[in-house]
Structures are given as structure tokens and as C-alpha cells.
Amino acid sequence: MTDCRAVRLAALLRAGGALFEVVGGTARHLAGDPRAPRDLDVAVRPDDVEALAGALGRVGAALDPARARRLRVVRVDTSYGPLDVFVGAA
């Protein structure tokens, strides 16, 4: 497995119970692209935003579920780098 901060963040969020799909540069990286992504992009269903927010809280980052559902695209700063959340696209 790659030693990339975005991939580590995805693994921690998944281990924390979050349900999402990895998209964007991190998805390309996991598919074999050698370029390390600068951020993690995830698509999540509206019903799964609460679980993502909980998993983010366990890694020291905050996501307001109501705001995420309303805006549909939000950026969260984490100690692993930026996370872009696309709500409704999963």
C-alpha cells in the first residue's frame, strides 16, 4: 500500500465507521497513478454524513453535517491534509 497522507486519512476514516467513495486524485493514485494526491476527495450519501463527521472528530477534524448536506461540497482541514467532501454524489 502507498504511504500517502490522503490514503492514510481514508483508511482512518473507514476504520472509524465512515462510508464513502474515494474520488479524484486519490482514486487515480490507488489505481496506479504514481503521483501522490494533494488532498483526499470523497463522495458520500446524505445519510452517511453523520458517520463521516464522527470519524473526522476521532482524527481531530470537524465537519458540520447539516452544513455539509446544505452546501453539498465542503472542504475540511485535517492534520493529514485537506479533505473535500461531495455530498449526494456517492
Backbone as a chain_set.jsonl record, in Angstrom:
{"seq": "MTDCRAVRLAALLRAGGALFEVVGGTARHLAGDPRAPRDLDVAVRPDDVEALAGALGRVGAALDPARARRLRVVRVDTSYGPLDVFVGAA", "coords": {"N": [[0.85, -1.187, 0.0], [0.411, 2.261, -0.591], [2.31, 4.999, 0.836], [0.928, 7.479, 1.513], [-0.405, 10.552, 2.59], [-3.127, 11.228, 2.113], [-4.235, 8.743, 1.524], [-3.775, 7.421, 3.934], [-5.458, 8.955, 5.578], [-7.966, 8.319, 4.446], [-8.069, 5.589, 5.098], [-8.112, 5.717, 7.908], [-10.548, 7.071, 8.322], [-12.365, 5.254, 7.243], [-11.905, 3.084, 8.969], [-12.928, 4.259, 11.195], [-15.62, 4.055, 10.842], [-16.844, 5.474, 8.78], [-18.676, 5.783, 5.744], [-17.99, 5.997, 2.394], [-17.0, 6.982, -0.933], [-13.905, 7.003, -2.506], [-12.685, 9.515, -4.578], [-11.425, 11.423, -7.402], [-8.018, 12.646, -7.386], [-6.843, 10.948, -5.463], [-8.168, 8.552, -5.878], [-7.241, 7.99, -8.458], [-4.539, 7.655, -7.852], [-4.639, 5.367, -6.212], [-5.362, 3.59, -8.133], [-3.075, 3.249, -9.513], [-1.681, 5.455, -10.529], [1.33, 7.178, -10.279], [1.644, 9.668, -9.108], [1.416, 11.421, -6.1], [-1.509, 12.396, -4.41], [-2.696, 15.704, -3.548], [-4.733, 16.157, -1.819], [-7.586, 14.606, -0.201], [-10.386, 13.427, -1.801], [-13.752, 12.761, -1.339], [-16.844, 11.115, -1.963], [-20.037, 11.105, -0.607], [-23.077, 9.728, 0.627], [-26.042, 11.539, 1.576], [-27.233, 10.417, 3.903], [-25.067, 9.274, 5.145], [-23.403, 11.2, 6.133], [-23.288, 11.916, 8.846], [-21.871, 9.761, 10.04], [-19.4, 10.095, 8.784], [-18.695, 12.596, 9.823], [-18.405, 11.891, 12.519], [-16.226, 10.104, 12.368], [-14.274, 11.854, 11.432], [-14.088, 13.552, 13.631], [-12.787, 11.869, 15.406], [-10.233, 11.92, 14.411], [-9.458, 14.419, 14.929], [-10.603, 16.493, 13.424], [-13.199, 18.664, 12.178], [-16.533, 18.427, 11.011], [-19.506, 19.827, 10.065], [-22.465, 18.28, 9.886], [-25.06, 19.195, 9.0], [-24.46, 21.547, 7.629], [-22.792, 20.504, 5.634], [-24.613, 18.871, 4.22], [-26.317, 20.842, 3.28], [-24.667, 22.578, 1.713], [-23.42, 20.807, -0.015], [-20.855, 20.521, -1.106], [-17.922, 20.597, 0.617], [-14.94, 21.724, 2.224], [-12.597, 20.321, 4.395], [-10.18, 20.899, 6.794], [-7.544, 18.889, 7.799], [-5.164, 17.153, 9.9], [-3.897, 15.5, 8.191], [-3.956, 16.68, 5.8], [-5.919, 18.47, 3.305], [-9.432, 17.71, 2.98], [-11.895, 17.086, 0.707], [-15.33, 17.034, 0.57], [-17.977, 15.632, -1.065], [-21.29, 15.732, -1.102], [-23.983, 13.585, -1.684], [-23.158, 12.554, -4.043], [-22.32, 9.955, -4.056]], "CA": [[0.0, 0.0, 0.0], [1.129, 3.52, -0.696], [2.496, 5.757, 2.064], [0.439, 8.799, 1.129], [-1.252, 11.086, 3.67], [-4.54, 11.143, 1.748], [-4.636, 7.343, 1.654], [-3.834, 7.141, 5.383], [-6.679, 9.575, 6.086], [-9.099, 7.494, 4.004], [-8.073, 4.354, 5.891], [-8.549, 6.055, 9.268], [-11.968, 7.39, 8.292], [-13.087, 3.991, 7.029], [-11.796, 2.343, 10.225], [-13.78, 4.962, 12.142], [-17.017, 3.801, 10.534], [-17.375, 6.321, 7.71], [-18.961, 5.159, 4.454], [-17.767, 6.973, 1.339], [-16.24, 6.549, -2.103], [-12.752, 7.846, -2.812], [-12.748, 10.014, -5.954], [-10.382, 12.402, -7.717], [-6.608, 12.276, -7.48], [-6.527, 9.808, -4.611], [-8.666, 7.363, -6.583], [-6.292, 7.705, -9.54], [-3.324, 7.159, -7.205], [-4.891, 3.989, -5.79], [-5.461, 2.785, -9.345], [-1.759, 3.061, -10.106], [-1.007, 6.697, -10.904], [2.412, 7.359, -9.306], [1.622, 10.993, -8.475], [0.717, 11.482, -4.825], [-2.508, 13.465, -4.41], [-2.515, 16.782, -2.571], [-5.84, 16.116, -0.88], [-8.479, 13.464, -0.327], [-11.732, 13.765, -2.26], [-14.68, 11.66, -1.091], [-18.264, 11.289, -2.235], [-20.78, 10.481, 0.484], [-24.53, 9.908, 0.579], [-26.518, 12.398, 2.67], [-27.487, 9.627, 5.113], [-23.8, 8.819, 5.723], [-22.603, 12.362, 6.544], [-23.088, 11.857, 10.305], [-20.791, 8.814, 10.326], [-18.157, 10.73, 8.352], [-18.39, 13.632, 10.81], [-17.907, 11.209, 13.708], [-14.879, 9.593, 12.09], [-13.392, 13.02, 11.373], [-13.875, 14.002, 15.0], [-11.807, 10.98, 16.036], [-8.884, 12.277, 13.943], [-9.209, 15.815, 15.295], [-11.129, 17.446, 12.437], [-14.623, 18.91, 12.384], [-17.443, 18.572, 9.878], [-20.886, 20.076, 10.475], [-23.28, 17.51, 8.942], [-26.136, 19.984, 8.4], [-23.824, 22.454, 6.657], [-22.324, 19.686, 4.502], [-25.767, 18.48, 3.411], [-26.867, 22.052, 2.65], [-23.754, 23.096, 0.691], [-23.136, 19.652, -0.891], [-19.407, 20.422, -1.297], [-17.229, 21.306, 1.689], [-13.529, 21.397, 2.456], [-12.268, 20.151, 5.804], [-8.743, 20.847, 7.034], [-7.168, 17.848, 8.745], [-3.714, 17.053, 10.073], [-3.427, 14.687, 7.064], [-4.137, 17.484, 4.602], [-7.302, 18.837, 3.025], [-10.431, 16.723, 2.596], [-13.054, 17.652, 0.005], [-16.473, 16.15, 0.74], [-19.056, 15.843, -2.036], [-22.464, 15.076, -0.545], [-25.006, 13.228, -2.651], [-22.542, 12.069, -5.273], [-21.856, 8.564, -3.907]], "C": [[0.886, 1.238, 0.0], [1.265, 4.205, 0.67], [2.166, 7.217, 1.784], [-0.52, 9.283, 2.211], [-2.735, 10.984, 3.351], [-5.056, 9.718, 1.895], [-4.723, 6.954, 3.126], [-5.099, 7.734, 5.989], [-7.897, 8.748, 5.692], [-9.199, 6.221, 4.839], [-8.553, 4.619, 7.315], [-10.05, 6.359, 9.317], [-12.807, 6.133, 8.115], [-13.062, 3.152, 8.308], [-12.682, 2.965, 11.305], [-15.26, 4.836, 11.843], [-17.626, 4.639, 9.436], [-17.569, 5.513, 6.429], [-18.855, 6.227, 3.377], [-17.068, 6.29, 0.181], [-15.092, 7.523, -2.294], [-12.833, 8.226, -4.285], [-11.548, 10.927, -6.206], [-8.983, 11.815, -7.76], [-6.233, 11.084, -6.623], [-7.011, 8.521, -5.254], [-7.718, 6.993, -7.727], [-5.006, 7.111, -8.972], [-3.492, 5.694, -6.789], [-5.0, 3.036, -6.978], [-4.132, 2.648, -10.077], [-1.025, 4.311, -10.548], [0.081, 6.979, -9.863], [2.404, 8.714, -8.589], [0.816, 10.947, -7.175], [-0.29, 12.628, -4.853], [-2.212, 14.495, -3.328], [-3.602, 16.793, -1.513], [-6.617, 14.821, -1.071], [-9.841, 13.99, -0.743], [-12.612, 12.548, -2.019], [-16.089, 12.077, -1.472], [-19.011, 10.49, -1.175], [-22.275, 10.732, 0.291], [-24.966, 10.782, 1.746], [-26.741, 11.634, 3.98], [-26.206, 9.198, 5.815], [-22.915, 9.972, 6.217], [-22.322, 12.328, 8.043], [-21.929, 10.933, 10.66], [-19.439, 9.389, 9.909], [-17.739, 11.802, 9.356], [-17.834, 13.007, 12.087], [-16.494, 10.699, 13.526], [-13.877, 10.738, 12.01], [-13.092, 13.546, 12.772], [-12.831, 13.158, 15.712], [-10.384, 11.223, 15.545], [-8.615, 13.775, 14.131], [-9.675, 16.85, 14.293], [-12.638, 17.566, 12.634], [-15.363, 19.059, 11.063], [-18.84, 18.757, 10.452], [-21.796, 19.363, 9.472], [-24.375, 18.333, 8.258], [-25.583, 20.932, 7.329], [-23.374, 21.675, 5.418], [-23.491, 19.278, 3.61], [-26.338, 19.678, 2.655], [-25.988, 22.518, 1.487], [-23.409, 22.062, -0.378], [-21.663, 19.486, -1.238], [-18.753, 21.247, -0.195], [-15.788, 20.838, 1.768], [-13.304, 21.356, 3.958], [-10.748, 20.095, 5.909], [-8.47, 19.799, 8.1], [-5.651, 17.853, 8.89], [-3.08, 16.182, 8.989], [-3.516, 15.434, 5.753], [-5.607, 17.748, 4.366], [-8.152, 17.63, 2.62], [-11.569, 17.467, 1.929], [-14.171, 16.622, 0.056], [-17.549, 16.567, -0.246], [-20.262, 15.053, -1.56], [-23.495, 14.824, -1.633], [-24.466, 12.616, -3.914], [-22.143, 10.604, -5.191], [-22.865, 7.597, -4.483]], "O": [[1.99, 1.226, 0.545], [0.43, 4.009, 1.553], [3.044, 8.079, 1.819], [-1.352, 8.516, 2.694], [-3.53, 10.681, 4.24], [-6.185, 9.507, 2.339], [-5.642, 6.239, 3.526], [-5.746, 7.097, 6.82], [-8.771, 8.503, 6.524], [-10.293, 5.823, 5.24], [-9.318, 3.828, 7.868], [-10.739, 5.948, 10.251], [-13.84, 5.971, 8.766], [-14.08, 2.574, 8.69], [-13.131, 2.275, 12.219], [-16.078, 5.451, 12.526], [-18.824, 4.528, 9.179], [-16.741, 4.673, 6.076], [-19.546, 7.244, 3.436], [-16.601, 5.157, 0.302], [-15.289, 8.737, -2.249], [-13.026, 7.364, -5.142], [-10.747, 11.165, -5.302], [-8.785, 10.653, -8.117], [-5.384, 10.286, -7.019], [-6.328, 7.499, -5.181], [-7.429, 5.815, -7.938], [-4.447, 6.174, -9.542], [-2.592, 4.88, -6.993], [-4.762, 1.835, -6.851], [-4.058, 2.014, -11.13], [0.149, 4.235, -10.91], [-0.22, 7.016, -8.67], [3.084, 8.884, -7.577], [-0.326, 10.49, -7.16], [0.052, 13.73, -5.282], [-1.564, 14.195, -2.325], [-3.426, 17.367, -0.438], [-6.342, 14.043, -1.985], [-10.385, 14.895, -0.11], [-12.277, 11.439, -2.434], [-16.474, 13.237, -1.322], [-18.664, 9.345, -0.884], [-22.686, 11.805, -0.149], [-24.327, 10.771, 2.798], [-26.461, 12.164, 5.055], [-26.255, 8.795, 6.976], [-21.795, 9.737, 6.672], [-21.221, 12.678, 8.467], [-21.093, 11.284, 11.492], [-18.442, 9.194, 10.603], [-16.562, 11.906, 9.7], [-16.892, 13.538, 12.674], [-15.657, 10.839, 14.417], [-12.745, 10.602, 12.474], [-11.963, 13.941, 13.06], [-12.072, 13.672, 16.534], [-9.427, 10.786, 16.184], [-7.668, 14.324, 13.567], [-9.189, 17.981, 14.308], [-13.273, 16.671, 13.192], [-14.896, 19.716, 10.133], [-19.304, 17.931, 11.238], [-21.892, 19.794, 8.323], [-24.594, 18.181, 7.056], [-26.173, 21.091, 6.26], [-23.555, 22.134, 4.29], [-23.383, 19.33, 2.385], [-26.791, 19.539, 1.519], [-26.494, 22.817, 0.406], [-23.137, 22.42, -1.524], [-21.256, 18.393, -1.633], [-18.996, 22.449, -0.083], [-15.466, 19.702, 1.421], [-13.755, 22.232, 4.695], [-10.102, 19.33, 5.194], [-9.081, 19.81, 9.169], [-4.943, 18.479, 8.101], [-1.855, 16.13, 8.878], [-3.188, 14.884, 4.702], [-6.453, 17.3, 5.141], [-7.669, 16.676, 2.01], [-12.147, 18.38, 2.519], [-13.991, 15.478, -0.36], [-17.979, 17.72, -0.258], [-20.252, 13.823, -1.611], [-23.839, 15.721, -2.403], [-25.237, 12.197, -4.777], [-21.663, 10.055, -6.183], [-22.649, 6.386, -4.448]]}, "num_chains": 1, "name": "protein.A"}
